[in-house]
Amino acid sequence: MSEDKSEQELAIWHKKIEMIGIDIKSLVQETGTGRFKLKTKLMNQHFINELDKLGLQLINIKGGFNGRLVVLLEAKI
C-alpha cells in the first residue's frame, strides 16, 4: 500500500516539475531519505526558484560525465 502511495506521489511531482519546463531525464525517490533524485540537462536559478515555489528544496547538484546533472531535492514540510 505505501509503495503504491509513493509511486503516486512520484507521478505527481514528475508532472509538476515537467509543468515548470524542466526536461526530466529521470526522477526517482530514495527509499531511506524520501529525497528525490532528478536527472536533467539544464538547471538554473529560475528553475531552482520555481522548484522552491512547488515545495521542493534544493539539497545538492552534481554534474556527470555525460553532461547530465543530478539534482537532489527534498519536499518541504
PyRosetta script that sets phi, psi and omega in degrees:
from pyrosetta import init, pose_from_sequence

init()
pose = pose_from_sequence("MSEDKSEQELAIWHKKIEMIGIDIKSLVQETGTGRFKLKTKLMNQHFINELDKLGLQLINIKGGFNGRLVVLLEAKI")
pose.set_psi(1, -47.4)
pose.set_omega(1, -179.6)
pose.set_phi(2, -67.3)
pose.set_psi(2, -31.3)
pose.set_omega(2, 177.4)
pose.set_phi(3, -64.8)
pose.set_psi(3, -40.7)
pose.set_omega(3, 177.9)
pose.set_phi(4, -64.4)
pose.set_psi(4, -38.8)
pose.set_omega(4, 179.3)
pose.set_phi(5, -65.4)
pose.set_psi(5, -42.7)
pose.set_omega(5, 179.2)
pose.set_phi(6, -68.1)
pose.set_psi(6, -32.3)
pose.set_omega(6, 175.7)
pose.set_phi(7, -65.8)
pose.set_psi(7, -39.5)
pose.set_omega(7, 177.7)
pose.set_phi(8, -66.7)
pose.set_psi(8, -42.5)
pose.set_omega(8, 178.7)
pose.set_phi(9, -62.3)
pose.set_psi(9, -42.9)
pose.set_omega(9, 178.7)
pose.set_phi(10, -62.4)
pose.set_psi(10, -41.8)
pose.set_omega(10, 178.8)
pose.set_phi(11, -63.5)
pose.set_psi(11, -38.2)
pose.set_omega(11, 178.4)
pose.set_phi(12, -66.0)
pose.set_psi(12, -46.5)
pose.set_omega(12, 178.1)
pose.set_phi(13, -62.7)
pose.set_psi(13, -40.7)
pose.set_omega(13, 179.0)
pose.set_phi(14, -56.3)
pose.set_psi(14, -48.0)
pose.set_omega(14, -179.0)
pose.set_phi(15, -63.0)
pose.set_psi(15, -44.8)
pose.set_omega(15, -179.6)
pose.set_phi(16, -63.1)
pose.set_psi(16, -42.1)
pose.set_omega(16, -179.8)
pose.set_phi(17, -66.7)
pose.set_psi(17, -41.3)
pose.set_omega(17, 177.6)
pose.set_phi(18, -61.0)
pose.set_psi(18, -38.6)
pose.set_omega(18, -176.6)
pose.set_phi(19, -66.0)
pose.set_psi(19, -24.9)
pose.set_omega(19, 177.5)
pose.set_phi(20, -87.2)
pose.set_psi(20, -0.6)
pose.set_omega(20, 171.8)
pose.set_phi(21, 102.7)
pose.set_psi(21, 8.5)
pose.set_omega(21, 179.1)
pose.set_phi(22, -82.1)
pose.set_psi(22, 130.2)
pose.set_omega(22, 177.9)
pose.set_phi(23, -81.3)
pose.set_psi(23, 104.3)
pose.set_omega(23, -175.6)
pose.set_phi(24, -87.1)
pose.set_psi(24, 119.1)
pose.set_omega(24, 173.1)
pose.set_phi(25, -88.2)
pose.set_psi(25, -34.1)
pose.set_omega(25, -179.8)
pose.set_phi(26, -162.3)
pose.set_psi(26, 144.3)
pose.set_omega(26, 174.4)
pose.set_phi(27, -142.1)
pose.set_psi(27, 117.6)
pose.set_omega(27, 179.1)
pose.set_phi(28, -131.8)
pose.set_psi(28, 155.3)
pose.set_omega(28, 177.5)
pose.set_phi(29, -109.1)
pose.set_psi(29, 128.6)
pose.set_omega(29, 177.9)
pose.set_phi(30, -70.8)
pose.set_psi(30, 136.4)
pose.set_omega(30, -175.7)
pose.set_phi(31, -71.6)
pose.set_psi(31, -40.8)
pose.set_omega(31, -175.7)
pose.set_phi(32, -72.6)
pose.set_psi(32, -44.9)
pose.set_omega(32, -173.7)
pose.set_phi(33, -99.0)
pose.set_psi(33, -23.1)
pose.set_omega(33, -176.2)
pose.set_phi(34, 81.0)
pose.set_psi(34, 3.6)
pose.set_omega(34, 178.1)
pose.set_phi(35, -74.7)
pose.set_psi(35, 160.7)
pose.set_omega(35, -179.6)
pose.set_phi(36, -108.0)
pose.set_psi(36, 137.0)
pose.set_omega(36, 174.1)
pose.set_phi(37, -107.7)
pose.set_psi(37, 114.3)
pose.set_omega(37, -179.6)
pose.set_phi(38, -107.6)
pose.set_psi(38, 125.1)
pose.set_omega(38, 175.1)
pose.set_phi(39, -106.6)
pose.set_psi(39, 128.0)
pose.set_omega(39, -177.2)
pose.set_phi(40, -151.4)
pose.set_psi(40, 172.3)
pose.set_omega(40, 178.8)
pose.set_phi(41, -94.8)
pose.set_psi(41, -27.5)
pose.set_omega(41, -173.4)
pose.set_phi(42, -135.3)
pose.set_psi(42, 134.5)
pose.set_omega(42, 173.7)
pose.set_phi(43, -145.0)
pose.set_psi(43, 123.9)
pose.set_omega(43, 177.6)
pose.set_phi(44, -132.2)
pose.set_psi(44, -178.3)
pose.set_omega(44, -175.9)
pose.set_phi(45, -62.6)
pose.set_psi(45, -35.6)
pose.set_omega(45, 177.8)
pose.set_phi(46, -59.3)
pose.set_psi(46, -48.4)
pose.set_omega(46, -179.8)
pose.set_phi(47, -65.1)
pose.set_psi(47, -37.7)
pose.set_omega(47, 178.3)
pose.set_phi(48, -62.9)
pose.set_psi(48, -43.1)
pose.set_omega(48, 177.8)
pose.set_phi(49, -63.8)
pose.set_psi(49, -40.9)
pose.set_omega(49, 179.5)
pose.set_phi(50, -66.7)
pose.set_psi(50, -39.3)
pose.set_omega(50, 176.1)
pose.set_phi(51, -62.3)
pose.set_psi(51, -39.5)
pose.set_omega(51, 178.2)
pose.set_phi(52, -62.2)
pose.set_psi(52, -40.9)
pose.set_omega(52, 177.9)
pose.set_phi(53, -64.0)
pose.set_psi(53, -32.3)
pose.set_omega(53, 178.3)
pose.set_phi(54, -73.3)
pose.set_psi(54, -20.8)
pose.set_omega(54, -178.7)
pose.set_phi(55, 107.3)
pose.set_psi(55, 19.2)
pose.set_omega(55, 177.4)
pose.set_phi(56, -112.6)
pose.set_psi(56, 126.5)
pose.set_omega(56, -179.1)
pose.set_phi(57, -97.7)
pose.set_psi(57, 132.8)
pose.set_omega(57, 177.3)
pose.set_phi(58, -73.2)
pose.set_psi(58, 127.6)
pose.set_omega(58, 177.5)
pose.set_phi(59, -103.1)
pose.set_psi(59, -46.3)
pose.set_omega(59, -173.3)
pose.set_phi(60, -161.7)
pose.set_psi(60, 150.4)
pose.set_omega(60, 172.2)
pose.set_phi(61, -129.8)
pose.set_psi(61, 129.8)
pose.set_omega(61, 176.9)
pose.set_phi(62, -126.7)
pose.set_psi(62, 144.8)
pose.set_omega(62, 175.8)
pose.set_phi(63, -97.3)
pose.set_psi(63, 145.0)
pose.set_omega(63, 178.2)
pose.set_phi(64, -107.9)
pose.set_psi(64, 173.0)
pose.set_omega(64, -179.0)
pose.set_phi(65, -69.3)
pose.set_psi(65, -29.2)
pose.set_omega(65, -176.2)
pose.set_phi(66, -87.9)
pose.set_psi(66, 12.1)
pose.set_omega(66, 178.0)
pose.set_phi(67, 86.2)
pose.set_psi(67, 2.5)
pose.set_omega(67, 178.7)
pose.set_phi(68, -91.4)
pose.set_psi(68, 150.9)
pose.set_omega(68, 175.7)
pose.set_phi(69, -104.6)
pose.set_psi(69, 141.3)
pose.set_omega(69, 174.1)
pose.set_phi(70, -109.4)
pose.set_psi(70, 113.1)
pose.set_omega(70, -176.4)
pose.set_phi(71, -107.6)
pose.set_psi(71, 122.0)
pose.set_omega(71, 179.3)
pose.set_phi(72, -96.5)
pose.set_psi(72, 122.9)
pose.set_omega(72, -176.4)
pose.set_phi(73, -124.2)
pose.set_psi(73, 153.1)
pose.set_omega(73, 176.7)
pose.set_phi(74, -134.8)
pose.set_psi(74, 136.1)
pose.set_omega(74, 178.4)
pose.set_phi(75, -69.9)
pose.set_psi(75, 134.2)
pose.set_omega(75, 176.8)
pose.set_phi(76, -76.5)
pose.set_psi(76, 148.0)
pose.set_omega(76, 179.2)
pose.set_phi(77, -101.0)
pose.dump_pdb("model.pdb")
